[in-house]
Amino acid sequence: MMQLTPLLAAYGGMFGLCLIHAHCSLAEGEVMLADGHVSQPVKRSEISGPCYPDRWLPTGEPYEFTTRATTDPPIELMIAFARLTGAIGVLGLYYIAPDEPKPVLEWTEGRRNLTRPWRETDRSIPTTETAWNPTKDNPVTMTCVMFCDERLTRWSRYHKNTRSHRAEPDAVAA
């Protein structure tokens, strides 16, 4: 993480580090699409508006999408990120939306993943840290900005790399 922090900070806080994990399995032709605070599987053929990559594997392959405009990580960032994390297999990049509250709590209801702003009372529940952002401090550090509620999440003990959030490479186009 020591080398990732300055790497991500160099891109102005636009990208953070995320734990690659799944909250549900995807059927053929589905992608995980976020709209506001709800992310759920949607058939690619049924998406009427634009969708944008929101999370990327170290290979640069997007695996979650959103209805809000995002920015793809520059190729230089993806190359450096892959060099530092590729062998680990559980870390990806995500786009940091400037208007999203931080930190947030995420949980699963059926095949939907939901988020809400973190509350002080959330400290008493079992969680897994799933996303980190570089701070603007000097020196730059990483701070956790997303916690997954283990009580309400499928296979919470298995927060690790899975194929269930990945789309086929040609399945999604902005």
C-alpha positions as CSV (number, residue, x, y, z in Angstrom):
1,M,0.0,0.0,0.0
2,M,3.0,2.3,0.6
3,Q,3.7,2.6,-3.2
4,L,0.0,2.7,-4.2
5,T,-0.7,5.8,-2.0
6,P,1.5,8.3,-3.9
7,L,0.6,6.7,-7.2
8,L,-3.1,7.3,-6.7
9,A,-2.5,10.7,-5.1
10,A,-0.7,11.8,-8.2
11,Y,-4.0,11.6,-10.1
12,G,-5.6,14.3,-8.0
13,G,-7.9,12.0,-5.9
14,M,-9.8,10.8,-9.0
15,F,-9.2,7.1,-8.3
16,G,-9.2,5.0,-5.2
17,L,-8.3,1.4,-4.3
18,C,-11.1,-1.2,-4.0
19,L,-11.4,-4.8,-2.9
20,I,-12.6,-6.9,-5.8
21,H,-15.6,-8.7,-4.5
22,A,-19.1,-9.7,-5.5
23,H,-22.5,-9.3,-3.8
24,C,-24.3,-11.5,-6.4
25,S,-23.7,-13.7,-9.4
26,L,-24.3,-12.3,-12.9
27,A,-26.3,-14.2,-15.6
28,E,-25.1,-14.2,-19.2
29,G,-25.4,-10.8,-20.7
30,E,-25.7,-8.9,-17.4
31,V,-23.5,-6.2,-16.0
32,M,-23.6,-4.7,-12.5
33,L,-25.0,-1.2,-12.9
34,A,-25.2,1.5,-10.2
35,D,-27.9,4.2,-10.3
36,G,-27.6,6.4,-7.3
37,H,-27.1,4.3,-4.2
38,V,-28.4,1.0,-5.8
39,S,-26.2,-1.3,-7.8
40,Q,-27.9,-4.3,-9.4
41,P,-27.5,-6.7,-12.3
42,V,-29.0,-5.4,-15.5
43,K,-29.2,-7.0,-18.9
44,R,-26.9,-5.1,-21.2
45,S,-29.6,-5.2,-23.9
46,E,-32.1,-3.4,-21.6
47,I,-29.9,-0.5,-20.8
48,S,-31.4,2.5,-22.6
49,G,-29.1,5.3,-21.5
50,P,-25.3,5.6,-21.3
51,C,-23.4,3.5,-18.8
52,Y,-19.8,4.2,-17.7
53,P,-17.1,2.0,-16.2
54,D,-16.8,2.6,-12.4
55,R,-14.4,-0.1,-11.2
56,W,-11.5,-1.8,-13.0
57,L,-9.4,-4.9,-12.6
58,P,-5.6,-4.5,-12.7
59,T,-5.8,-5.6,-16.3
60,G,-7.8,-2.4,-17.1
61,E,-11.0,-4.5,-17.7
62,P,-14.0,-2.7,-16.2
63,Y,-16.2,-4.9,-13.9
64,E,-18.8,-2.5,-12.5
65,F,-20.6,0.3,-14.2
66,T,-22.7,3.4,-13.4
67,T,-25.2,5.7,-15.0
68,R,-23.2,8.8,-14.0
69,A,-20.3,10.0,-16.1
70,T,-16.9,8.8,-15.0
71,T,-13.3,9.1,-16.3
72,D,-11.3,6.1,-17.3
73,P,-7.9,5.7,-15.6
74,P,-5.0,6.8,-17.8
75,I,-3.1,3.9,-19.3
76,E,0.0,5.0,-17.3
77,L,-1.9,4.6,-14.1
78,M,-3.2,1.1,-15.1
79,I,0.3,-0.1,-16.1
80,A,1.8,1.1,-12.8
81,F,-1.2,-0.2,-10.8
82,A,-1.0,-3.7,-12.5
83,R,2.8,-3.8,-11.8
84,L,2.2,-3.2,-8.1
85,T,-1.0,-5.3,-7.6
86,G,-1.4,-7.8,-10.4
87,A,0.0,-10.7,-8.4
88,I,-2.3,-9.9,-5.5
89,G,-5.4,-10.5,-7.5
90,V,-7.9,-8.9,-5.1
91,L,-7.3,-5.1,-5.6
92,G,-8.8,-2.9,-8.3
93,L,-9.3,0.8,-9.0
94,Y,-12.5,2.7,-8.7
95,Y,-13.6,6.2,-9.8
96,I,-14.1,8.6,-6.9
97,A,-17.3,10.5,-7.5
98,P,-16.7,14.0,-6.1
99,D,-20.3,14.4,-4.8
100,E,-20.5,11.0,-3.0
101,P,-20.5,11.1,0.8
102,K,-17.6,9.4,2.5
103,P,-17.4,7.0,4.2
104,V,-20.3,4.8,3.2
105,L,-21.8,1.4,4.3
106,E,-22.7,-1.1,1.7
107,W,-25.0,-4.2,2.1
108,T,-26.9,-6.7,0.0
109,E,-30.7,-7.1,-0.4
110,G,-31.3,-10.0,-2.9
111,R,-29.3,-9.2,-6.0
112,R,-29.1,-5.5,-5.2
113,N,-26.1,-3.8,-3.5
114,L,-27.1,-0.7,-1.6
115,T,-25.1,2.1,0.0
116,R,-25.7,4.9,2.5
117,P,-23.6,7.4,4.4
118,W,-21.8,5.9,7.3
119,R,-23.2,6.6,10.8
120,E,-21.3,6.7,14.1
121,T,-23.6,3.8,15.3
122,D,-22.2,1.6,12.4
123,R,-19.0,1.1,14.4
124,S,-20.8,-1.6,16.4
125,I,-21.5,-3.9,13.5
126,P,-19.1,-6.3,11.8
127,T,-17.7,-4.9,8.6
128,T,-15.1,-5.5,6.0
129,E,-13.2,-2.6,4.5
130,T,-13.7,-2.5,0.7
131,A,-12.5,0.8,-0.6
132,W,-9.7,3.3,0.3
133,N,-8.9,6.8,-1.0
134,P,-5.7,8.8,-0.9
135,T,-5.9,11.7,1.6
136,K,-4.8,15.2,0.8
137,D,-2.6,15.2,3.9
138,N,1.2,15.6,3.9
139,P,2.4,12.9,3.9
140,V,-0.4,11.3,1.8
141,T,-2.0,8.3,3.5
142,M,-5.0,6.0,2.6
143,T,-8.3,6.2,4.4
144,C,-11.1,3.7,4.3
145,V,-14.2,5.1,2.7
146,M,-16.4,2.0,2.2
147,F,-17.4,-0.7,4.7
148,C,-19.4,-3.8,3.8
149,D,-21.9,-4.9,6.4
150,E,-21.0,-8.6,7.0
151,R,-24.4,-9.4,8.5
152,L,-26.3,-8.5,5.4
153,T,-23.9,-9.6,2.6
154,R,-23.8,-12.9,0.8
155,W,-20.6,-14.9,1.5
156,S,-19.2,-12.0,3.6
157,R,-16.2,-14.0,4.6
158,Y,-15.3,-14.4,0.9
159,H,-14.6,-10.8,-0.1
160,K,-12.1,-11.7,-2.7
161,N,-11.7,-11.8,-6.5
162,T,-14.6,-13.4,-8.3
163,R,-15.9,-13.4,-11.8
164,S,-19.4,-12.6,-10.8
165,H,-19.0,-8.8,-11.2
166,R,-17.0,-9.0,-14.5
167,A,-18.6,-8.4,-17.8
168,E,-17.4,-9.9,-21.0
169,P,-14.9,-7.5,-22.6
170,D,-17.2,-6.6,-25.5
171,A,-20.5,-6.6,-23.4
172,V,-20.3,-3.0,-22.4
173,A,-19.7,0.1,-24.4
174,A,-20.1,3.7,-23.1
